[in-house]
């Protein structure tokens, strides 16, 4: 049985082109790029080329503003903790209730340390009410951290506008965005649309690079301190010997991601839309979380009333289909998704969420297979549910 993988918001397969460019730095060119001998020059130059490539893929920013890390989680921690440490006189932080845990939990930790943190709500579609955002901003606000696109629902946030409003409130407000899910799916240009963004984080393993590498953009002039200390690497901004093959792989993945944004917006979106419309037609009491919002072209989050998400995932797995019930970072928990809770998804559906996230490698036949197997799985599980009226094929009143 062929495995059908539709959990690309959790992680992606390494692209063959990425693996190819990494190979020399895993074998012959294994030298520490900080070493002084001639053999180390090649990996050092490879890092410089990779930095220039990533900078170009983000709109042509100065390569010196790109900092390589070990993950998006480290990048987000670096952005938030680094900004707070550099600005002890300011204590107000603005974020949302639907951020990835690597932002949300950092914000909660900073609140425990005495920071004044505003957690903005979202509406039923997962959108951020603009009036709530404007009301939350203060001239003494230190940092705003709002994701570019949600990892569970795919809802896109108007980061360019949000950053502009923050700067109009006070030019000293630092604006950070977690762009982990956005890179390669929507345009990301830090020189034009996102010129008011000071810090931007992302990782490699969401764009067909390996796990264990990420980056953070730090705009020149941003008051910020290094999060990882103990070495001179990354111009003293992130200690630790550089992971040369993974950095090279990340750069190649960024190139490929930028080159395939149009494919994501057309072919992948068409596959997602077919899957959505067909499942809505075939499965009663099915809602699309974030349906009316602007969403990533690859992401579909289903609210299936009267069933448990874990049971659906188990039955899909038996059919060789890999999907998710929410964020990969929290899927080991039995608690409802914090994103869906913030969206006030009804009790009868919040435990029955299913996230399907496609990629440029997803084939039409795979989507058709999901359409074939998911409706009978849901129907079978609902027959066992105390919330489902099987005779009337609807939720019990």
N, C-alpha and C positions, 0 to 999 in steps of 0.2 A: 504494500500500500504506500503510495507516494504521500509524503508529508506536505500539507498545505499550510504555509506559514503566513498568518495575517495578524502578527503582533509586532509590527515594525515600529510602533511608538515606544516599545520596551527596548528593543535592540534590533539591529539589522545584520544581515549576512555581509561579510567582508567582500567588497567588489574584487574581481580578479585583477583589475588594473592596479588596485591599491596594494594587494598582496605582492604583485610583481615589483613595484618600486621599493617595497620594504625589504625584499630579500637580500640585497647586497649589504645592508646595514645590520642584518642578523647573522651574516657569515663573514665575508672578507673584510668589510669595512666596520668592524666591531669596536673600533677604538673610542676611548673617552674623548669627546670633543673639546674638553678643557685642557687636555695634555699638550705639552709644548713641542713634541716631536712632529716631524713632517707627516707621518702616517695619520695623525689625528686631524689634519687639515680637511680631509675629504668629508668626514661627518660634520665638522664645524660648518663647512660651506653648505652642506645639505640642509642644516637647520636654518641658515640664513636664507636659502632659496625657499624653504618651506614657509618661513615667516613672511616673505614677500608675496608668496602665492596666496596665503590666507588673507593678507591685507588687501590684495587685489580683489579677492572674491567677496570681500565685505564693502566693496565700493571704491577701492583704491586709496585706502587710508595709509598713513605712514607705518611701515612695517615695525618700527620701534614701539608702536602702541599695542602690538600683539604679544601676549604673554602665554606661553604654553604651560598647561597644568596636567593633572592626572585624570580629570573627569569634569563634567559639568557641575557635579556636587562640589568639588574643590573650587571651581571657578566662582560659583555662587557664594560659597563661604568666604573666599578671597575678596570678592567685591563688597560684601556687607561688613564683615569684621574689619577689613582693611580701611573702609571709609569711616566706620565708627571710631577706630583707634586713632585715626588722623585728625578727628574733629571732636575732641572731648567736650567742647563748650556747647555743642548742639546735641539734643536728645530726642528729637521727634522723627519718627520713621513712619512712612506710609507704604502699605502693601495690600494685598487682597487675601480673601479667605480661600482662594482656589489655587494658590501657588503650589508648585512642586515642593515636597517636604524639605528639600535642600535650601529653600528660601523660607518656607513657613516655619520650620522648626528653629532655624537661626533667628528669625524674628521673635519667636516665643522666648528663646534663650536670652536675647537682648532685652526683652521686656522684664525677664526675671532679674537681669542685672541693673535694672533701673531706667532703661530707655522707655520713652512714651511712644508706644506703637499703635497706630491706627490700622485695623484690619477691615478693609472695605468689603461690603457685601456685593453679591451679584444677583441678578434677577432670575426668573425661572428658565430663561434661555442661556444662562451662564454669562450674560453680558454685564459689563461694569456700568452702572448708572453714572453718567457724566456729572450730574449735579452733586452726587455724593463725593465724587473725587475732588471737584473744585472746592467743596465745602471743607474737605479734610486738609487741604494745603494751607500752610502758614509760612510767613516770611522766615520764621526760625526753623522750618523743616530741614532736616539734614539730608535725608535720602529717600527717594521713592524707588521701590522695586516692584515692577509689574511685568509679568511674563508676556512674551509676544504672541504665544499661542498655547492653549491648554493641552496638556499631554493626555488627558482622559477624554474630553469632549471634542477637541480640535478647534474650539472657539478662539477666534483671532481677536486680539485687543489692539485698539488704535494707538500704538505706542508712539508713533510720530507726533500725533496730536497731544497725547498725554505729556510727553516730554516738553513740547512747546509750551503748554499751559504751565507746567512746573517752572520753567525758566522765566516765564512772564510774571509769575508770582514772586520769584526771587532768583536772580541769576546764580546765586550760590547753592541752590538745591542741586544735589547730585542725583542723576537719573540712571537707574540700572534696569536692564531687561534681561531676562532669561530667554534666550532665543534658541534653546536646544531643539524644540520641535519645529521651528520655523525655517532653519537653514535648509535650502534645497527644495522647499515646498512653496515658499512665497519669496518675492524679492527682498533682500536685506542690503540696504545701501547706507552706510554710515557717513557718507559725504554729502548726501542730498536729503532724502526724506528723514533720515534718522540723525541729522546733524546735531540735534540737541541731546542725544543719548551720550552719557559719559562712560558707562560701563556696560559691556555686553558679554554674556557667557554662552558657551555651547560645548558640546562633546562630539567625539568622533563616532561613537558606536551607534548613533542615530542616523548617520549619513553614510553607512557602509565602510567605515574605518573600524579598526579593532576597539575593543573595550580597553580602557586604561589610558586614554589621552583626551585632553580637552583644551580649551583656550579661553582667555578673557581679554577683551579689548579694554584698554584703559586710555581714555582720551588725554592728550597732553594738557597739563594744568589742573587735572583732577587731584584734589587733596586725598591722598590714599597711602596706606602703608602696607608693606609686604606681609602676607599671612604666614608663609613658610619661610623661616629664617635658618641660617646656619651654613650658607655657602654663597658664592658669587655668581652662580648661574642666572641666566635670564636678566643680566645686567643688575644683579643684586635684588631682583624682585620676586624670585621664587627659587629657594635653595633646593638642591638635589640634582644629581647627574641627569642630564637631559636624556629622554627616552627616544633616541635618534630614529630608529625604524618606525616607531609609532607616530612621531611628529611628521616624518616624511609621508607616511600613509594618510595622516589627517589632511595634509595639504592636497594630496592627490584626490582624496574624497571630496574636499571642498570644490576643487575644479570640476569634478564630475557632477556634483550636486547643483552648482550654478548652471552648468550646461544643460541640465535636465529639468529645470524649473518649468519650462513650457510643457514638457511631457506630463509632469505632475498635474499641471493645471488643465490639461486636456484629456489624455488617455486615462490616467489614473482617476481623475475626477469622474469621468464617464463610467468607469467600473464601479466606483463608490456609489454613484447616483443610481445605477441599475440595481445594485444590491439593495440599496435603501428602498427604492420604490417597489421592488418585487416583494421584499420581506414585509413591508407595510401592507401590501395587498393580500399576502398569504397568512399572516399571523394576526389574529385579533388582539386587542388590548396591548398594542405595541406603540410606544412613543419613541421618538428620536430626540435624545437629549441635545439641546442646542440647535434644533432644526431651523429655527427662524434667524439664527445668528450667522454671521460670516464665519465659515469654518475652513480648516485645512482641507485640501482636496482629497486627502487619503484616509480621513478619519470618520468612523461611524460608531456612535455610542447609542446602544439600544437599551431602552427601559422596558423590560418584559414583565408585565404584571403577573403575580401569582406563582412565580418560580424562583428558585435559588440560583444565583450566578455560578456557584461552585458546581452544582449538578449539571448545568449546561456545559460548562467547560470540560467536565469529565466525559460527558457523552460525545462532545465534539472531538476530544482527544482520542476516543475509541474509534472515531472515523478518520483519524489522521490529521485533524484540523487544530492548529495552534492559535488560540485567541486569548483574550484577557478579560478580567472582570474590572479592571481599573489600572491604576499606576503599578508598574512592576515593583516599585520601592515599597508598596504597602499591600501587595496582593497576598502576603502571608498572614494578614490579619483578617479576622472575621467581622471586624467593625465595618459599617458602611463607608463608602468613599466620602472623604471630607468635601470633595468637589460637588458630588451629588447632594450631600446634605446642605451645602451652601445654596444650591439651586432649588432646594425644597422639593426634590423628587418625592412623590408619594411613598408612604410606607410599603404599599403592596408591590412597588417596583424597585425600590432603592437597593434591595438585596439581589435583584434579578438583572443587574446591569451587565452588558456585554460590550466590550470594546473590540472593534475590528479595525485594524490599521494596515493599509495596503502599502506597497512600494512600487518602484519602477520595474521590479522583477515579477510582480504579480501578473498572472495570466488570466485571460477571460475564462478558460475552462475551470480554474480554481474558484472563481466567483460563482460560476454555475453550480459547482459541487456544493458550495455553502448553501445556495438557494435550494438545492435538492434535499439536503439533510437537516437543516436547522428547523424548518416548520414542524416536521414530525417529532423531532426531539422535544420541542416546546410543548406540543400537544400531549405527548406521553407524560412528561413531567407534571403538567397541569392536572392530569387525572388524579395525581396523588396529593394535590395541594388543597389545604383546608380553605383557601381563599377563592377557589375556582369552582364555578357551577358548570360541570361537564355537560349536562343536558342542554343548557342554554348557550354553552360555549362563550361564557363571559364571567367577569368577576362577580362574586356573590355580593349582593346589596347589603 
